């Protein structure tokens, strides 16, 4: 925690502000206080002290009662925020009920408060990001259905390959996002888990009451009960960060495709709220795509910090645990911002169907070369058919003629194909394979999740 004012920074992306609120200093403190309050209530339920003591402790677990500047100053000396927080909490309780102040933070350690507070912050962030991911999936499903028959060039190695539909491309994005939702549902019970182990993970301070208090505390906070304290077993934190990295990788793929299809020479899509240039009046830049790509590029480095921090010492880590404190919030804020940027871009995405069609037919039928080869393969064999069409394609490119025209002058090809068959082969809609079935499966999966 650092002492700072709460004015809005100019370099903060507005799309990230809502997520940043989940990880601001006051929320961080309040979630740690929520742990302390719940601990007191749980221990009172287990008979360790009277309910009045728990009430006295809980009544002052409110962030506005604390001197945040003093906390920031004292945390630097103490090595973590929990130590000065517990001291201030104890003084506040003592002012109301000196006897109750003896039981503040009873049996817990600093890491219990810090880790559980972070998990409570993550729970808020997970709920928000899950809602946004649900929104993104809905947008992608609508766009997939709308453009499932819209023909465009498929591209491999940035070159024309065979025809696809824009709906198929969108369905691929949707399919990935549906898997991210599945992963999120699976990781929640693992990640949203109480941290409570005391000094070295044994809860020895609580004698025989450790299990009972842990169970009651998990119930108070609505978190999963751990089988064992996880002070230096950081796979939960790393998994949460890795999920963000995989999601932003998929968002980056979408942004890359959108930026490529919005190039001047391609002109198949455009962001409705495109950005301009400080010097070139004609520019229409894909600003949302740029922001998402920026996050996707940064994310692997941030997550590598969490993975490196997993290698911790004995029962309490030195340095690795501390490295998580700023890294995990940054990961979640960036992920939430990228997700909202993509939602905004797709909500008003401009799709130019005519340009997709123009690009599809821009290379004189060469995009249908595989279709011709597939039609001839049963008669000539795959290798010979491929060689024949390859030679015809090279000739068409060299002479600036349509591939169909070249093939009509190729006796070997015309021995096995009629002019009518050749015309049908050169209709892109006839060479989409299982595209429609694939789209339907993805859309059906989306509807099942809904």
C-alpha positions in Angstrom: 0.0 0.0 0.0 1.2 3.5 -0.8 0.0 6.8 0.5 -1.6 8.6 -2.5 -4.6 10.6 -3.4 -7.5 9.1 -5.3 -7.6 11.5 -8.3 -8.0 9.8 -11.7 -4.7 9.2 -13.5 -4.6 10.3 -17.1 -2.8 7.1 -18.2 -5.5 4.7 -16.7 -7.6 3.1 -19.4 -11.3 3.8 -18.7 -12.1 0.2 -19.5 -9.9 -0.9 -16.6 -11.3 1.5 -14.0 -14.1 -0.7 -12.7 -11.7 -3.6 -12.2 -9.1 -1.3 -10.6 -11.8 -0.4 -8.0 -11.8 -4.0 -6.8 -8.1 -3.7 -6.1 -7.8 -0.2 -4.8 -6.1 0.4 -1.4 -9.3 0.9 0.5 -10.9 -2.3 -0.8 -7.7 -4.2 -0.1 -7.8 -3.0 3.5 -11.5 -3.7 3.9 -11.2 -7.3 2.7 -8.4 -7.9 5.2 -10.7 -6.4 7.9 -13.5 -8.6 6.6 -11.2 -11.5 7.4 -10.5 -10.2 10.9 -14.2 -9.6 11.6 -15.2 -13.1 10.3 -12.4 -14.7 12.4 -13.8 -13.1 15.5 -17.3 -14.3 14.7 -16.1 -17.8 13.9 -14.2 -18.1 17.1 -17.1 -16.9 19.2 -19.3 -19.5 17.5 -16.7 -22.1 18.5 -16.8 -20.9 22.1 -13.4 -19.4 22.3 -14.7 -16.1 23.7 -18.1 -14.4 24.1 -20.2 -13.1 21.2 -19.9 -9.7 22.7 -16.2 -9.8 22.1 -16.7 -10.7 18.5 -19.2 -7.9 18.2 -16.8 -5.4 19.6 -14.1 -6.5 17.1 -16.4 -6.5 14.1 -17.9 -3.1 14.9 -14.6 -1.4 14.1 -13.6 -3.4 11.1 -14.4 -0.5 8.8 -11.7 1.0 6.6 -12.8 4.6 7.2 -11.8 4.3 10.9 -8.1 3.6 10.0 -5.2 5.9 9.4 -4.2 4.9 5.9 -1.2 7.1 5.7 0.2 5.6 9.0 -0.5 2.1 7.6 1.4 2.9 4.5 4.4 4.2 6.5 4.4 1.4 9.0 4.0 -1.3 6.4 7.4 -0.5 4.9 9.0 -1.1 8.3 7.0 -4.2 9.1 7.4 -5.9 5.8 3.7 -6.3 5.2 0.4 -4.4 5.6 -1.2 -6.9 8.1 1.1 -6.1 11.0 0.3 -2.4 11.3 -3.3 -3.1 10.4 -3.8 -5.5 13.3 -2.1 -3.0 15.7 -4.5 -0.2 14.7 -7.4 -2.6 14.9 -6.4 -3.7 18.4 -6.2 0.0 19.5 -9.6 0.7 18.1 -11.2 -2.3 19.9 -9.3 -1.3 23.1 -10.9 2.1 23.0 -14.4 0.4 23.1 -13.7 -2.7 25.1 -10.2 -3.3 26.6 -11.0 -7.0 27.4 -12.1 -7.7 23.8 -8.9 -6.2 22.4 -7.0 -9.2 23.7 -8.7 -11.5 21.2 -8.0 -9.5 18.0 -6.3 -11.7 15.3 -6.6 -14.7 17.7 -4.5 -17.6 16.4 -4.0 -16.1 12.9 -0.8 -14.9 11.1 -0.3 -11.9 8.8 -0.4 -14.0 5.7 -3.8 -15.4 6.7 -5.2 -11.9 6.6 -3.4 -10.8 3.5 -4.0 -14.0 1.4 -7.7 -14.3 2.4 -8.2 -10.6 1.8 -6.7 -11.1 -1.7 -9.0 -14.1 -2.3 -12.0 -12.0 -1.3 -10.9 -9.3 -3.8 -10.5 -12.0 -6.5 -14.0 -13.2 -5.8 -15.4 -9.7 -6.6 -13.2 -9.5 -9.7 -14.2 -13.0 -10.8 -17.9 -12.1 -10.6 -17.4 -9.0 -12.7 -15.2 -10.6 -15.3 -17.5 -13.6 -15.6 -20.4 -11.2 -16.4 -18.3 -9.4 -19.1 -17.2 -12.7 -20.6 -20.9 -13.8 -20.7 -21.6 -10.5 -22.6 -18.8 -11.1 -25.0 -20.0 -14.6 -25.8 -23.5 -13.3 -26.5 -22.1 -10.7 -28.9 -20.0 -13.3 -30.7 -23.0 -15.7 -30.9 -25.2 -13.0 -32.5 -22.5 -12.0 -35.0 -21.8 -15.6 -35.8 -25.4 -16.2 -36.7 -25.7 -13.0 -38.7 -22.6 -13.7 -40.8 -22.6 -17.5 -40.9 -23.2 -17.4 -44.7 -21.0 -14.4 -45.5 -18.2 -15.5 -47.8 -14.7 -14.2 -47.4 -11.2 -15.5 -48.1 -9.6 -17.9 -45.7 -6.0 -16.9 -45.1 -3.0 -19.0 -44.1 0.5 -17.4 -43.7 -1.4 -14.1 -44.5 -2.1 -15.5 -48.1 -5.4 -16.5 -49.6 -6.1 -20.2 -48.9 -9.7 -21.4 -49.5 -13.1 -19.8 -49.0 -14.5 -19.5 -45.5 -17.3 -17.5 -44.0 -17.0 -14.6 -41.6 -19.3 -16.5 -39.3 -16.8 -19.4 -39.2 -14.1 -17.0 -38.1 -16.4 -15.6 -35.4 -17.4 -19.1 -34.3 -13.8 -19.9 -33.7 -13.5 -16.9 -31.4 -16.7 -17.8 -29.6 -15.6 -21.4 -29.1 -12.5 -20.3 -27.3 -14.4 -17.9 -25.1 -16.8 -20.7 -24.2 -13.8 -22.8 -23.0 -12.6 -19.9 -21.0 -16.0 -19.8 -19.2 -15.7 -23.5 -18.5 -12.2 -23.0 -17.1 -13.4 -20.2 -14.9 -16.2 -22.3 -13.5 -13.8 -25.1 -12.8 -11.2 -22.9 -11.1 -13.5 -20.9 -8.8 -13.8 -23.6 -6.1 -10.1 -24.2 -6.1 -9.0 -20.5 -6.1 -11.7 -19.1 -3.8 -10.3 -20.9 -0.8 -9.7 -19.7 2.7 -6.1 -19.2 3.9 -5.8 -20.0 7.6 -2.8 -21.7 9.2 -1.3 -19.5 11.9 2.4 -19.2 12.4 3.6 -22.2 10.4 0.5 -23.7 9.0 -0.4 -25.9 12.0 -2.9 -23.6 13.9 -1.1 -24.7 17.1 -2.1 -21.5 18.9 -5.7 -22.8 18.7 -4.9 -26.2 20.2 -7.7 -28.6 19.5 -10.0 -25.9 18.0 -8.2 -25.3 14.8 -10.4 -27.4 12.5 -13.6 -26.1 14.0 -12.5 -22.5 13.7 -11.3 -23.1 10.1 -14.7 -24.6 9.1 -16.6 -21.8 10.8 -14.4 -19.1 9.3 -14.8 -20.6 5.8 -18.5 -20.6 6.3 -18.5 -17.0 7.5 -16.6 -15.8 4.4 -18.4 -18.2 2.0 -15.0 -19.6 0.8 -13.9 -23.2 0.3 -12.4 -24.8 3.3 -8.7 -25.8 2.7 -7.5 -29.3 3.6 -4.3 -27.7 4.6 -2.8 -24.2 4.9 -1.2 -23.1 1.5 1.1 -20.4 2.7 3.9 -21.5 0.3 1.9 -23.6 -2.2 0.9 -20.9 -4.6 -0.7 -22.8 -7.4 -4.1 -21.2 -6.7 -2.7 -17.7 -7.3 -0.7 -18.9 -10.4 -3.8 -20.6 -11.8 -5.9 -17.4 -11.5 -3.2 -15.4 -13.3 -2.7 -18.1 -16.0 -6.4 -18.1 -16.7 -6.2 -14.3 -17.3 -3.2 -14.9 -19.6 -5.0 -17.5 -21.7 -8.1 -15.3 -22.0 -6.1 -12.3 -23.0 -4.3 -14.4 -25.6 -7.6 -15.2 -27.2 -8.6 -11.6 -27.0 -5.4 -10.7 -28.7 -6.1 -13.2 -31.5 -9.4 -11.5 -32.1 -7.8 -8.1 -32.1 -5.1 -9.2 -34.5 -7.7 -10.5 -37.0 -9.7 -7.3 -36.7 -6.7 -5.1 -37.2 -5.6 -7.2 -40.3 -9.1 -7.1 -41.8 -9.3 -3.4 -41.3 -6.1 -2.6 -43.2 -6.7 -0.1 -46.0 -5.9 -2.7 -48.7 -8.3 -5.2 -47.2 -11.2 -3.1 -45.9 -13.4 -5.9 -44.6 -14.0 -4.6 -41.1 -13.6 -1.4 -39.1 -14.1 -0.2 -35.6 -17.0 2.2 -35.4 -15.1 4.4 -32.9 -11.8 4.4 -34.8 -9.0 6.7 -33.9 -7.4 9.4 -35.9 -3.9 10.7 -36.3 -2.3 13.9 -35.0 -0.9 14.6 -38.4 -2.8 12.5 -41.0 -6.4 13.6 -41.3 -7.5 10.5 -43.3 -6.4 7.9 -40.6 -8.9 5.5 -39.1 -6.9 3.5 -36.6 -8.1 0.3 -34.8 -7.6 1.7 -31.4 -9.5 -0.9 -29.4 -7.5 -3.7 -31.2 -4.3 -1.9 -30.3 -5.2 -1.6 -26.7 -6.1 -5.3 -26.5 -2.9 -6.3 -28.3 -0.9 -4.2 -25.8 -2.4 -6.2 -22.9 -1.9 -9.6 -24.7 1.8 -8.7 -25.2 2.4 -7.7 -21.6 0.5 -10.6 -20.0 3.1 -13.4 -20.4 5.7 -11.4 -18.6 3.4 -10.6 -15.7 2.2 -14.2 -15.4 5.8 -15.4 -15.5 6.3 -13.5 -12.2 3.6 -15.5 -10.6 5.0 -18.8 -11.9 8.5 -17.9 -10.7 7.0 -16.9 -7.3 5.7 -20.4 -6.8 9.2 -21.6 -5.8 9.0 -20.6 -2.1 10.9 -21.5 1.0 9.7 -23.9 3.6 6.5 -22.7 5.5 6.7 -18.9 4.7 8.1 -17.4 1.5 10.7 -14.6 1.3 10.2 -12.4 -1.8 8.1 -14.7 -3.9 4.9 -14.1 -1.9 5.6 -10.3 -1.9 6.1 -10.4 -5.7 2.4 -11.4 -6.0 1.0 -8.4 -4.2 1.3 -5.9 -7.1 1.4 -8.4 -9.9 -1.9 -10.2 -9.5 -4.0 -7.0 -9.3 -2.3 -5.7 -12.4 -3.0 -8.9 -14.3 -6.7 -8.7 -13.4 -7.1 -5.0 -14.1 -5.5 -5.4 -17.5 -7.5 -8.5 -18.3 -10.8 -6.7 -17.4 -9.8 -3.7 -19.5 -9.0 -5.8 -22.5 -12.2 -7.7 -22.2 -14.3 -4.5 -22.1 -12.4 -3.0 -25.0 -13.2 -6.1 -27.1 -16.9 -5.9 -26.1 -17.0 -2.2 -27.1 -15.4 -2.9 -30.4 -17.7 -5.8 -31.3 -20.9 -4.0 -30.3 -20.4 -1.5 -33.1 -18.2 -3.4 -35.5 -18.6 -2.4 -39.1 -18.5 -5.3 -41.5 -18.1 -4.7 -45.2 -19.6 -7.7 -46.9 -19.0 -6.3 -50.4 -15.2 -6.0 -49.7 -15.1 -9.6 -48.5 -16.7 -10.7 -51.7 -14.3 -8.4 -53.7 -11.3 -9.8 -52.0 -12.5 -13.4 -52.4 -12.6 -12.8 -56.2 -9.5 -10.6 -56.4 -7.0 -13.2 -57.6 -8.6 -14.6 -60.7 -10.0 -17.7 -59.1 -6.8 -18.9 -57.7 -8.4 -19.3 -54.3 -10.4 -22.2 -55.8 -7.3 -24.1 -56.9 -7.7 -26.7 -54.1 -11.4 -27.2 -55.1 -10.3 -28.1 -58.7 -7.6 -30.4 -57.4 -10.1 -32.1 -55.1 -12.5 -32.6 -58.1 -9.7 -34.1 -60.3 -8.1 -36.2 -57.6 -10.5 -39.2 -57.9 -9.8 -39.4 -61.6 -6.0 -38.6 -61.7 -4.8 -39.3 -58.2 -4.1 -36.7 -55.7 -0.5 -36.0 -56.6 -1.1 -35.7 -60.4 -4.2 -33.5 -59.9 -2.2 -31.2 -57.6 0.6 -30.9 -60.1 -1.8 -30.1 -62.9 -3.6 -27.4 -61.0 -0.4 -26.0 -59.7 1.0 -25.6 -63.2 -2.3 -24.0 -64.3 -2.3 -21.6 -61.4 1.3 -20.5 -62.2 0.3 -19.9 -65.8 -2.8 -18.0 -64.8 -0.8 -15.7 -62.5 1.9 -15.2 -65.1 -0.6 -14.4 -67.9 -3.0 -12.4 -65.8 -5.9 -14.7 -66.7 -8.6 -16.4 -64.6 -7.7 -19.9 -63.5 -10.9 -21.2 -65.0 -9.9 -19.9 -68.4 -6.6 -21.7 -68.2 -8.2 -24.9 -67.2 -10.7 -24.8 -70.0 -7.6 -24.8 -72.3 -6.0 -27.7 -70.5 -7.0 -31.0 -72.2 -6.2 -33.3 -69.3 -8.5 -31.3 -67.0 -11.3 -31.1 -69.5 -11.2 -34.9 -70.2 -12.6 -35.3 -66.7 -14.7 -32.2 -66.2 -17.5 -30.5 -68.1 -17.8 -26.8 -68.5 -20.8 -26.9 -66.2 -18.9 -28.8 -63.5 -16.0 -26.4 -63.8 -18.4 -23.5 -63.2 -19.8 -25.1 -60.1 -16.3 -25.8 -58.8 -15.5 -22.1 -59.0 -18.5 -21.1 -56.9 -17.0 -20.4 -53.4 -20.2 -21.3 -51.7 -19.8 -24.9 -53.0 -16.4 -25.4 -51.3 -17.1 -24.7 -47.6 -16.9 -28.3 -46.4 -18.3 -28.7 -42.9 -18.2 -25.0 -42.0 -21.9 -24.8 -41.4 -22.0 -27.9 -39.2 -19.0 -26.5 -37.2 -20.8 -23.2 -36.7 -24.0 -25.0 -35.6 -22.1 -27.0 -33.0 -20.5 -23.9 -31.5 -23.8 -22.1 -31.4 -25.5 -25.1 -29.8 -22.8 -25.3 -27.2 -23.3 -21.6 -26.4 -27.1 -22.1 -26.0 -26.5 -25.1 -23.7 -24.2 -23.0 -21.5 -26.9 -20.3 -21.4 
